[in-house]
Amino acid sequence: NQWCSIVRWEKTTRPFLRSREFLWQEGHTAHATAEEAQERTIQMLNLYADFCEDFLAIPVVRGQKTDKEKFAGAEATYTIESLMHDGKALQSGTSHNFGDGFAKAFGIQYSDKDNQLKYVHQTSWGMTTRMIGAIIMVHGDNEGLVLPPNVAPTQVVIVPIRQQQEGVLEKAREVEEVLSNFRVKVDDSDKSPGWKFSESEMRGIPVRVELGPKDIEAGQAVLVRRDTHEKITVALNEIAEKVDELLKTIQHDMYERAKAHRDAHTYDAHNMEEMKDIADNKPGFIRAMWCGCQECEDKLKEQVGVTSRCMPFKQEKLAETCVCCGKPATKMVYWGKAY
């Protein structure tokens, strides 16, 4: 298991998504049996999916890549696919079951319990810093970043109002200490409060605490949500509990909004005419049945401009026939335009 730097000579680069050099986390395992390798392959895919959903607030579709899209030489490639705000798909993590093909090619063997040489069964899985781009494209708005509280470097920023007035900055420091269980900081720079508000919004800090002389006198503070800009007045003696509740609510709401957006931009197609119309006019995922032939997969890419994103684990029978050729369908596939 490692983090390492990767270089790819991309003809066209995109910040965060397809830069020529990027970081990724990758893992490789070797197993005694095919069953153990398959179990680990799915385990890691689910780990990546849980990370995306529980920490990044990005809903994903879990499934298997087609033979055309799988890793070369792998028995099977599994993927998590997410939908960006512009309706394009993003492959957000993959997990590969290599079987014993590479082991046989490179002579990777082990002695089993009967002292017999056997070939290992291998897996590999990875996720990259393109997920930073995913966070920006799924949650960001015109004011800048909107970061999920579970991964935000700063979860709470305290902005003292009229901080030059006696006692204001000191009170802000007290509140910072009360909130020390969170990733919190006081913005005591000499910039104006309005500047600080804008900067904290641009940086995507989930909760802003506004604290001025009148607030201190009233024993309260104002909490501002980054995701909705909602303002909530809370008593200072309850601020830790309220901030904790608010961060959990923001995390939950960000995921639900992203899921609602994805679901609202997921369409079903039953024939090529519907497929073309949706691809041309409705950005998002297209669910459609497929016969399993690469010829149809190639045709959909050429004529409709979509690629197969995955065959989801949760299969549904949308129709009896392939969306492309009309022959009996074997799988329901998520299709889409992708980064």
FENNORLIN-V448619 format. One record per residue. N is the residue number from 0. RES is the residue in three letters. PSI is psi in degrees with one decimal (* if undefined). Layout:
<<N;RES;PSI> <N;RES;PSI>>
This chain:
<<0;ASN;127.2> <1;GLN;155.7> <2;TRP;131.4> <3;CYS;164.7> <4;SER;134.6> <5;ILE;138.5> <6;VAL;126.6> <7;ARG;134.8> <8;TRP;70.8> <9;GLU;132.4> <10;LYS;-38.7> <11;THR;121.2> <12;THR;152.9> <13;ARG;130.8> <14;PRO;132.9> <15;PHE;-36.7> <16;LEU;-49.6> <17;ARG;62.6> <18;SER;163.5> <19;ARG;-24.0> <20;GLU;132.8> <21;PHE;165.7> <22;LEU;142.9> <23;TRP;157.2> <24;GLN;127.3> <25;GLU;151.8> <26;GLY;150.2> <27;HIS;136.4> <28;THR;156.9> <29;ALA;135.9> <30;HIS;158.9> <31;ALA;-32.3> <32;THR;160.2> <33;ALA;-35.3> <34;GLU;-42.1> <35;GLU;-39.3> <36;ALA;-43.4> <37;GLN;-40.0> <38;GLU;-42.9> <39;ARG;-37.2> <40;THR;-46.3> <41;ILE;-37.3> <42;GLN;-45.5> <43;MET;-36.7> <44;LEU;-43.8> <45;ASN;-33.0> <46;LEU;-45.8> <47;TYR;-41.2> <48;ALA;-43.9> <49;ASP;-39.2> <50;PHE;-46.5> <51;CYS;-45.2> <52;GLU;-42.0> <53;ASP;-25.1> <54;PHE;-45.0> <55;LEU;-7.4> <56;ALA;34.9> <57;ILE;113.8> <58;PRO;144.5> <59;VAL;156.5> <60;VAL;124.5> <61;ARG;131.7> <62;GLY;-170.9> <63;GLN;141.5> <64;LYS;152.5> <65;THR;166.7> <66;ASP;-33.4> <67;LYS;-37.0> <68;GLU;-7.1> <69;LYS;165.3> <70;PHE;133.5> <71;ALA;124.6> <72;GLY;-10.0> <73;ALA;152.7> <74;GLU;-37.7> <75;ALA;144.0> <76;THR;131.6> <77;TYR;150.0> <78;THR;156.6> <79;ILE;128.0> <80;GLU;131.0> <81;SER;161.0> <82;LEU;125.5> <83;MET;168.7> <84;HIS;-23.6> <85;ASP;4.6> <86;GLY;4.3> <87;LYS;147.7> <88;ALA;155.3> <89;LEU;120.8> <90;GLN;118.6> <91;SER;-5.3> <92;GLY;146.8> <93;THR;154.7> <94;SER;128.5> <95;HIS;136.0> <96;ASN;110.6> <97;PHE;-9.0> <98;GLY;-146.0> <99;ASP;15.5> <100;GLY;-47.1> <101;PHE;-34.1> <102;ALA;-41.4> <103;LYS;-36.7> <104;ALA;-34.7> <105;PHE;6.0> <106;GLY;42.2> <107;ILE;107.1> <108;GLN;165.1> <109;TYR;160.0> <110;SER;121.9> <111;ASP;-175.4> <112;LYS;-19.2> <113;ASP;12.3> <114;ASN;30.5> <115;GLN;139.1> <116;LEU;128.6> <117;LYS;152.7> <118;TYR;141.1> <119;VAL;161.2> <120;HIS;127.3> <121;GLN;155.2> <122;THR;161.4> <123;SER;146.8> <124;TRP;153.9> <125;GLY;157.8> <126;MET;145.9> <127;THR;176.3> <128;THR;-0.3> <129;ARG;-16.5> <130;MET;-21.7> <131;ILE;-43.8> <132;GLY;-37.8> <133;ALA;-43.9> <134;ILE;-44.3> <135;ILE;-46.0> <136;MET;-25.2> <137;VAL;-40.8> <138;HIS;-20.8> <139;GLY;158.4> <140;ASP;-169.3> <141;ASN;-15.3> <142;GLU;-12.9> <143;GLY;-144.9> <144;LEU;150.6> <145;VAL;105.0> <146;LEU;135.6> <147;PRO;135.6> <148;PRO;-32.9> <149;ASN;-20.5> <150;VAL;-1.5> <151;ALA;126.9> <152;PRO;-39.1> <153;THR;117.7> <154;GLN;-32.2> <155;VAL;130.9> <156;VAL;132.2> <157;ILE;121.7> <158;VAL;106.3> <159;PRO;132.0> <160;ILE;132.5> <161;ARG;54.6> <162;GLN;-16.2> <163;GLN;-17.2> <164;GLN;142.0> <165;GLU;131.3> <166;GLY;-17.1> <167;VAL;-51.0> <168;LEU;-36.7> <169;GLU;-41.1> <170;LYS;-37.8> <171;ALA;-39.2> <172;ARG;-36.2> <173;GLU;-43.8> <174;VAL;-39.2> <175;GLU;-41.4> <176;GLU;-39.7> <177;VAL;-33.2> <178;LEU;20.9> <179;SER;-13.9> <180;ASN;-12.2> <181;PHE;168.7> <182;ARG;97.2> <183;VAL;149.2> <184;LYS;154.9> <185;VAL;127.5> <186;ASP;92.2> <187;ASP;21.5> <188;SER;167.0> <189;ASP;16.0> <190;LYS;162.8> <191;SER;156.0> <192;PRO;-40.3> <193;GLY;-40.7> <194;TRP;-44.5> <195;LYS;-39.2> <196;PHE;-48.5> <197;SER;-40.1> <198;GLU;-40.9> <199;SER;-33.7> <200;GLU;-43.7> <201;MET;-37.6> <202;ARG;-8.2> <203;GLY;20.4> <204;ILE;123.2> <205;PRO;-40.7> <206;VAL;131.9> <207;ARG;132.7> <208;VAL;119.3> <209;GLU;126.7> <210;LEU;111.7> <211;GLY;179.4> <212;PRO;-42.2> <213;LYS;-36.9> <214;ASP;-44.8> <215;ILE;-42.0> <216;GLU;-36.6> <217;ALA;-1.8> <218;GLY;39.7> <219;GLN;174.0> <220;ALA;163.5> <221;VAL;124.9> <222;LEU;134.4> <223;VAL;124.5> <224;ARG;132.2> <225;ARG;-36.0> <226;ASP;-34.1> <227;THR;-9.0> <228;HIS;12.0> <229;GLU;139.7> <230;LYS;135.6> <231;ILE;125.6> <232;THR;128.6> <233;VAL;151.4> <234;ALA;141.2> <235;LEU;-31.5> <236;ASN;-1.9> <237;GLU;7.7> <238;ILE;-36.0> <239;ALA;-45.8> <240;GLU;-41.3> <241;LYS;-39.8> <242;VAL;-42.1> <243;ASP;-46.6> <244;GLU;-42.5> <245;LEU;-41.9> <246;LEU;-41.1> <247;LYS;-39.1> <248;THR;-42.9> <249;ILE;-45.3> <250;GLN;-47.8> <251;HIS;-47.1> <252;ASP;-36.0> <253;MET;-41.4> <254;TYR;-45.4> <255;GLU;-37.5> <256;ARG;-43.0> <257;ALA;-38.8> <258;LYS;-42.1> <259;ALA;-38.5> <260;HIS;-44.8> <261;ARG;-46.8> <262;ASP;-35.9> <263;ALA;-18.0> <264;HIS;32.8> <265;THR;122.6> <266;TYR;154.1> <267;ASP;134.4> <268;ALA;141.6> <269;HIS;-10.8> <270;ASN;173.5> <271;MET;-36.3> <272;GLU;-46.0> <273;GLU;-39.3> <274;MET;-47.3> <275;LYS;-42.7> <276;ASP;-44.1> <277;ILE;-46.0> <278;ALA;-35.0> <279;ASP;-29.2> <280;ASN;-12.9> <281;LYS;92.2> <282;PRO;135.8> <283;GLY;-168.1> <284;PHE;145.7> <285;ILE;121.7> <286;ARG;130.4> <287;ALA;154.0> <288;MET;153.1> <289;TRP;144.0> <290;CYS;-15.0> <291;GLY;-2.6> <292;CYS;135.1> <293;GLN;-27.8> <294;GLU;-41.6> <295;CYS;-39.3> <296;GLU;-43.7> <297;ASP;-40.7> <298;LYS;-40.4> <299;LEU;-36.7> <300;LYS;-42.8> <301;GLU;-44.4> <302;GLN;-29.1> <303;VAL;-25.6> <304;GLY;21.7> <305;VAL;155.8> <306;THR;158.0> <307;SER;127.3> <308;ARG;-47.1> <309;CYS;160.0> <310;MET;102.3> <311;PRO;149.3> <312;PHE;-37.4> <313;LYS;93.4> <314;GLN;143.1> <315;GLU;149.6> <316;LYS;95.3> <317;LEU;-26.0> <318;ALA;170.0> <319;GLU;-23.1> <320;THR;159.4> <321;CYS;138.4> <322;VAL;-22.3> <323;CYS;-54.5> <324;CYS;-15.0> <325;GLY;0.1> <326;LYS;166.9> <327;PRO;133.6> <328;ALA;148.3> <329;THR;-25.3> <330;LYS;146.8> <331;MET;130.5> <332;VAL;143.2> <333;TYR;122.9> <334;TRP;160.2> <335;GLY;168.9> <336;LYS;139.5> <337;ALA;158.4> <338;TYR;*>>
